[in-house]
Every structure is written in structure tokens, then in C-alpha cells.
């Protein structure tokens, strides 16, 4: 019975849970622009303000990379400090992550613009259904 309740195992589990929560809290803090957008503009206005919404999503690319980096350390048991791991994952290749995130958001913006344009200009059935669904929803 004594070997069932080793304090080291319990403390190790608690450290991993705290590490997990701290990394997720840092992820939320890193995504303040999208949280402010959702707070002040609202989720119902995303399609009307899609360029601003996509601009607010750009900082999510390095933040998501940092979470994956930190969780990889957690899985392999090589975690040090949550803030240090998150910062290293966030700052390493920062400009590359921002450029990739901005490029993906730009492609989404181009696709959305094309769908909006062609749903008004050409009366093709799938695009018309998309446009009418948005008007009546």
C-alpha cells in the first residue's frame, strides 16, 4: 500500500498538469487580438469584417507553433519551465511563422473575395445557394 502513494509520482503528475495549464494560458494571452475582435465585434460579424478577422488571426501562427513545441517537450518528458519552453517555441523562426500565417490568411481572403464576386456576377447554382443562405441566415 505504501508504494501506491509515492509522493514523487503525485508531484510529477501535478507538475505536468500545471505545465499544461500554463502553456495554454500563454497561448490565450498570445491570441489577445482575436479575443478582442470577438469581444468587441462579435462572432456574428465575422463575414462582414473578414479582412480584419484574418488580420487578427495572424499572431495565432507562432502561438500555435509554440504550443506544439511545448507539448512535444511535455510528451517526451524533457520539459523545463513552461514559460521558457513556450518562449523558445514562439521566438524561434518568428518571421517565418508570421509570413506563413499571413500567407495562409491572404489565400483565405482571396478565396472569400472570389466566392463573393462570382456569387453576385454569375448565377451558378452552388454559388447562388451560398449567397442566399448567407442572406437569410
DAHU-V550232 format. One record per pair of residues at least 24 apart in sequence whose C-alpha atoms are under 8 Angstrom apart, sorted by the first residue. I is the first residue (numbers start at 1). J is the second residue. If there is no record, write none. Layout:
i->I j->J
i->I j->J
//
This chain:
i->16 j->74
i->19 j->81
i->19 j->82
i->20 j->71
i->20 j->82
i->22 j->82
i->22 j->83
i->23 j->67
i->23 j->70
i->23 j->82
i->23 j->83
i->23 j->86
i->24 j->67
i->26 j->83
i->26 j->86
i->27 j->63
i->27 j->64
i->27 j->67
i->30 j->59
i->30 j->60
i->30 j->63
i->31 j->57
i->31 j->59
i->31 j->60
i->31 j->63
i->33 j->57
i->33 j->59
i->50 j->109
i->51 j->109
i->54 j->105
i->54 j->109
i->55 j->102
i->55 j->105
i->57 j->105
i->58 j->98
i->58 j->101
i->58 j->102
i->58 j->105
i->59 j->98
i->59 j->101
i->60 j->101
i->61 j->97
i->61 j->98
i->61 j->100
i->61 j->101
i->62 j->89
i->62 j->90
i->62 j->91
i->62 j->94
i->62 j->97
i->62 j->98
i->63 j->90
i->65 j->89
i->65 j->90
i->66 j->90
//
